[in-house]
């Protein structure tokens, strides 16, 4: 009981302290998300702190599920729809880059990874909309044993890249990609970008978020007959869709504090992910898969940037679209805050939904292509 209480205090307290320290340090590198990830990783890997994985996983799921509606409630569809075309193009470039780079990596690792085509399908699923796709693809291909290793590689590589996205990436991307044009944004969007909290609005937002979660879970249960890994993709799709419907209300969008609450929950998520990342186990049991994932991931990032430059796509759009592809809806708000451009939140969420919807098809399709090629 005492240990569980200590876990909760750490997981909920570290985000607050990281925000305060980051504001005091005034450093783009020491952002709250970097500090939260680092704290969790250090506790798990460099100390004797006994991580309660059952409690940690429960908080991990709860933080994601509640963060999505809270972040979406402040999104304005009409303000972001004008940028959808370029954002969709950037997202498609990222996904196609991922397919090509995964295929190339599979060719290089054919002799090192048994059934590399299964791993390839799962990785493409991640590159299309995040980890829920990989889990669904593993179930479809009866490869549940590979989930731990692929998710472990994703946690390690994706976590490091997320730190890069929230620290040095905006500066480096700006050197090779055009600047986002904010001159077309309306006054209403400028107001939405301000950080404000009204306690009454925040309570209403949290209550509505809980209602949306409950309704999404209920619909998912009716469709699948249970709540579990098999239904996670549908649950996230339903949760995000209902949150978007709620955001169409001008009254709900005017509530102050919902975005900041969702952002805080993402920091909670970062702490927990760090605490669950056993680096020694990941390296010892899946070194080849880790190498495969690293190669495919970073080749995809480079190719995405290169092609986006050819199409003159701006920095902010590339960052948001790549976040939608690699991470799904969970970190869109965090990256939008990092680049100080929340006008792309709704677009990023829309791309994330699209990725979750098509990821399973794309991943399984790549599995069959590589199986016929290398099998």
N, C-alpha and C positions, 0 to 999 in steps of 0.2 A: 504493500500500500504506500509506504513512504517512498520507495524507489519509483513507483508510478507517478507520485506527486512531483518528485524531483524532475522526472522526464518532462512532465507537462510544463513545469515552471521554466525549464531550459528552452523547450521548443517554442513556447509562447513569448518568453522574455527576450531571447536572443534577437528576434527581428526588431523589437523596440530599441534595444541597446545599439544595434547595428545602424539604425536610422539616425540615432542621436550622434553616434561617433562619426558617421559619414558626413553629416551636416557640419560637425565641428572641424573635421579634417579637411573638408572642401576638396576632396580628391575624387576624380572620375574613376580611378582604378579601384579605390577602396569603396565601391558602391555597396549598398546594403545587401544585394544579392550575393556579391563576392564574399562578404564577411559571413553571411549565413551559411553558404556552402562550405567555406573554409572551416567554420566552427564545427559543423557536423562531421566533416571528414576527419578533422583532428581528434575529436572525441572518440570516433570509431577506430581509427587506425594508429593513433599516437599516444593513447592513454589506456588505462585499464577500466574505463567507464563501462559498466554493464548495460549495453543497449537492450531495451525491451522491444524486440522486433514486432511482436503482436500489437503492442500499443502504438509503436511508431507507424506501422502500416495503417492502422485505423485512423490516425491523425493525418496521414498522407492522403488517404482517400477523402476524408472529410474536408480538408483544406482545398482540394481541387474542386470538389463538387459545389462547395459554397462560393468559391472565388469566381467561377464562370458567370453566374447570374449577376453577382455584385459588380463585376467589371462591365458587363454588357448593358446594365440598366442606364448608364450615362451615355451610351453610344447613340449617335444621330445618323440614321440611314441617309437622309437627304443631303447631309453635308459631306458624305464620303463617297456617294455613288459615282460622282464625276471622275474619281480616280480609279474606279474598279478595273477599267480596261487595261491600263498599264500595270496594275498590281497583278491581275490575272495572268498577263503575259510573263511577268517576272516569275510568278509561281510555276507556270508551265515550264519555263526555262529551267528552273531549279529541279523539278521532277524529272524532266527528260535528261538533264545532266546526271541525276542520280542513277537513272536506269543504265545509261551508258557507262558510268564509272563503276557501278556494281558489276556489270557484265565483264568489264576489263579486269576487275579485281578477282572475279570468279575464275577467269581464265588462268590468272597467275597462281591462284591457290587451289587449283583442281587436285593436285597430288597431295596437298597438305590437309585439306578439310574434306572428310567423307561427306557425301551428299551435299556438296557445296551449293547446289541449286536450291535446296530448302533454305539454307542460311541466306542466300541471295534474295529469295522471295520475301523473307521476313525483314531484311534490311531495307529493301525497296519500300515495303509497307511503312517502316519508320520514317523514311525520307519523304513519304507522301503525306503523312498526317500525324505521326507520332507513334508512341509505343502501343496504344490500343490496337492498332492495325497488326502489329507484329504478333501479338497474342492471339488474335483471331485467325491469322494465317497459320500459325503453328497448330491450332486446333484443327483447322481445315485439312492440313497436310499430315496430321497425326504425328507432330514433332514437338510435343510438349516438353521433352527433355532438353531441347535446344533453347527454350525460352530463357532460362536462368543465365546462360552464357551470353546470349545476344543482348538481353536486358542489362547485364553487367557491363558489357562493352559500351552499350548506349549510355549508361549512367556515367561511366568514366569519361568517354570521349565527348558525349553531349554536355556533360557538366562542365568540362574544361572549356568547351567552345562557348557555352552560355556565359561563363565568366569573361571570356574574350569579347562577346557581344555587348556586355554591359560595362566594358572598360575601354579597351583600346580600339575595338572594331569601328565605332563611329568616326574616329579620327582617321584611321587608315583607309576606310572605304571612301571617305570624303576626298582623298587624294587622287582617286581613280574614277569616281562616279560623280555625275552632276549633282548640284544642290537642289533639294526639294523646294518648290515654289509655293510659299505660304501666302502669297499676295491674293490668291483667289478664295481664301477662307473668309467666311462671313464673321460678323461680330459675335454671333451666337456661339460659334465654335471657339472663339477666343475666350469667352466666358466659361465654357465647359472645361477649358484647360486649367483654370485656376484651382488650386488646392483649397477646398473649403469643407468644413464639417458642421452640420447642424444636427444636434443629437436626436431630435424628433424625426428628422428625415432618415437618419442612419438606422434608427429602430424600425421604421417602416420598411426600409430597404432590406434589412436582415430578415424581417418577418416574411416579406414577399419572396425572398430568396429561398427560405425554408419551405414555403408553399410550393414554389416552382420545383424544388428538389423532390418533395413528396409526390407531386403530380407526375413528374417524370418517372420516378421509381414505380408508381402505380401503373402507368401505361406500359412500362417495360415489363413488369410482372405479368400483366394481362397478355402481352404478346409472346413472352418466352416461358411463362409459367414459373419463373424463378429469377433471382438476382445473383449474378456471378460473372465470371470471366467471359462466358459466352455472350452475355448481353451488354458488356461494358460499352462497346462501340455504339450500340443503339441508345443506351442510356445517355451518353455524352451528346449524341446527336439530338435527342429529344430535349435534354436539359438546355442546350445552347439554342435550339429553335424556339422553345417557350420563352427563354430570356430575351431573345430578339423580338418576339411578339410583344412582350412587356415594354421593351424599349421604344416601341412605336408610340407609346403614350407620352405626350409632352409633359404631363404631370410627373410621371415616374422619372423622366430624364432630368427634371429640375431638382430632384432630391440631391442634397449636398452631403457627400461623405461616402456614398456607396462605392465609388471607384477606389478611394483610399482604403476602405475596408477590404475590398478584393485584393488590392495590392499587398496589404499586410498578410493576407492568407497565403499569397504566393511566396512570401518570405518564410512563412512557417513551412511551406512545402520544401523550400531550399534546405532548411535546417534538417528536416527529416530525411531527405534524399541523401544528404551528406552522411548522416548517421547510419544509413543502411548500406552504404557503399564499402564493402570489405575488399579493399584493393588487393590484398595478398591472395585471397581466394579467387578473385577474378583473373589475376595474372597467372596463378599456378594451374588453374583448370581450363583456361580458354585462351592461351597466348596466341594461337594461330587465328582464332576468331577475332581476337582483339586487333591483331595486325591487319586482317582483312577489313575490319570495320574502319580502322584508322585510315587506311589507304583509300577506301571508297568514299568516306566522309570528306576528307580534305581535298580530294580530287574534285568532288562535286561542288564544294565551296568555291574553289578556284575557277572551275569551268563556268559556274553560274555568274560570277563576277565578270569574267571575260566576255561572255555573250551579252550580258546586261549592258556592258560598256558599249558594245557594238550597236545596241538598240537605243543607246542614250537614256537608259532608265536611271532615275535618281537614287541617291544613297538610301534615303529613308524607305522607299518602296522596296528596294532589294533586301534591306534588313528585315522589314516586316514580313515580306513574302517568304524569305528563307526560314524565319522563325515559325511561320504557319506550317511550312513543309516539314521541318525537323522536329518541332515540338508540339504541334497542334495548338489548341486555343489557350493552353495554360499560361504561356509566357508572353502573349501578345501585349498585354497591358504593361508588363515590366519593361519590355523593349521600347514600347511607345513612350514611356516615361523617360527612359535613358536618353533617347534622341530628342526629347521634348517636342513630340509631335503626336498628340492623341487623336488627331483627325483621321488617322489610319487604323484606329482600333477596330471599328466595325468592319472595314475591309479585310483586316487580318483575321478577324473572327470568321467572316464569311468564307475566306479561303481555307481556314482550318476545318470548317464544316464540310466543304467540298472535298478536302483531303481525306477526312474520316470516311466520307461516303464512297470515294473511289479507291481508297488505299488497298482494300482487300482484293478488289478486282485486278488492280495494277500489279500487286505483289504476287498473286497467284499466276497471273499471266506471265510475269518474268520467270517464275519458277518453271513453267512449262517450256518457255523459250530456251532457258539455259540447260534444262534437262535434255531437250532434244539436241542441243548444240554440243554439250560436254558429257552427257550421260552415256 
